[in-house]
Amino acid sequence: MDNILPELKAFIENYILEHKIKNVDLNDLNLNTSLDLDLNLFDVDIDLFITDFVKAFNIDYTKFHWKNYGYPDENFTISLIRSFLNYKSDWVKRFAHRVYKPRITVSALQQAIKTGVLT
């Protein structure tokens, strides 16, 4: 499996720290990391993240539409899991993935960097 590009990893880490997004394990960042479930980016936050991403990497996003992924609305159950359970543990992550299907992963962003187009 490919490794995450260092500049993409740095961008994600800086974004999470700069915007003070809580309950995120940056040590476990990989290509299968979901933007919504693992990085806790939902609703407006994920729109801002995508906007900053395409600006930072000069990506063409004219063909991007949320209908390809499904718009990541915050789920009440996921909020409870994040609040009361340790999301860093494997069994909690597996449980969360059963309750909520992640919409978009870091691999889609890395592919966009390589091709120059986010679809």
C-alpha positions in Angstrom: 0.0 0.0 0.0 1.2 3.5 -0.8 2.1 5.9 1.9 0.4 9.2 2.3 2.3 12.1 0.6 4.3 14.1 3.2 2.8 17.5 2.0 -0.7 16.1 2.2 -0.1 14.8 5.7 1.4 18.1 6.8 -1.6 20.0 5.3 -4.1 17.8 7.2 -2.2 18.1 10.5 -1.9 21.8 10.1 -5.6 22.2 9.3 -6.7 20.1 12.2 -4.5 22.0 14.7 -5.2 25.4 13.2 -9.0 24.9 13.3 -8.8 23.3 16.8 -10.8 20.2 15.7 -11.1 17.9 18.7 -10.9 14.1 19.1 -8.6 13.4 16.2 -5.7 11.0 16.3 -3.1 12.5 14.0 -0.7 9.7 14.7 -2.9 7.2 12.9 -3.2 9.2 9.6 -3.1 7.0 6.5 -4.8 6.6 3.1 -7.8 4.9 4.6 -8.5 7.7 7.1 -11.9 9.1 6.5 -12.3 12.9 6.5 -15.7 12.8 8.2 -15.5 9.9 10.7 -11.8 9.8 11.6 -10.9 13.5 11.2 -14.3 14.7 12.7 -15.0 17.0 9.7 -18.7 17.3 9.0 -21.1 19.9 7.4 -19.4 23.3 7.0 -16.1 22.1 8.4 -15.6 19.6 5.5 -16.6 22.2 2.9 -14.0 24.6 4.3 -11.5 21.8 4.3 -12.1 20.9 0.7 -11.9 24.6 -0.3 -8.6 25.0 1.5 -7.3 21.8 0.0 -8.0 22.7 -3.6 -6.5 26.1 -3.1 -3.3 24.8 -1.4 -2.7 22.1 -4.0 -4.1 24.0 -7.0 -6.6 21.2 -7.8 -9.3 21.4 -10.4 -12.6 20.7 -8.6 -15.1 21.6 -11.3 -16.1 17.9 -11.6 -16.4 17.4 -7.8 -19.9 16.9 -6.4 -20.9 15.5 -3.1 -23.4 13.2 -4.8 -20.4 11.0 -5.7 -19.7 10.4 -2.0 -22.8 11.4 -0.1 -22.7 14.6 2.0 -21.2 14.0 5.4 -23.8 15.2 7.9 -22.9 14.9 11.5 -24.6 11.8 13.1 -25.9 12.0 16.7 -24.8 8.5 17.4 -21.2 9.3 16.2 -21.2 12.4 18.4 -22.1 10.2 21.4 -19.4 7.6 20.5 -16.8 10.4 20.2 -17.9 12.1 23.4 -18.2 9.1 25.7 -15.9 6.4 24.3 -12.2 6.5 23.4 -12.3 6.8 19.6 -8.6 5.9 19.4 -9.3 2.3 20.4 -9.8 -0.2 17.6 -13.1 -1.7 18.8 -14.7 1.8 19.0 -13.5 2.6 15.5 -15.0 -0.7 14.2 -18.3 0.0 16.0 -18.4 3.6 14.6 -17.8 2.2 11.1 -20.8 -0.1 11.5 -23.0 2.8 12.6 -21.8 5.3 10.1 -20.4 4.7 6.6 -17.4 7.1 6.0 -17.9 9.2 2.9 -14.5 10.4 1.6 -11.0 9.2 2.5 -7.5 10.7 2.3 -6.8 8.4 -0.6 -9.3 10.5 -2.7 -7.3 13.6 -1.8 -4.0 11.9 -2.7 -5.4 10.8 -6.0 -6.5 14.4 -6.7 -3.0 15.6 -6.0 -1.5 13.1 -8.4 -4.0 13.8 -11.2 -4.7 17.4 -10.5 -8.5 16.8 -10.5 -10.8 16.1 -7.6 -13.8 14.1 -8.8 
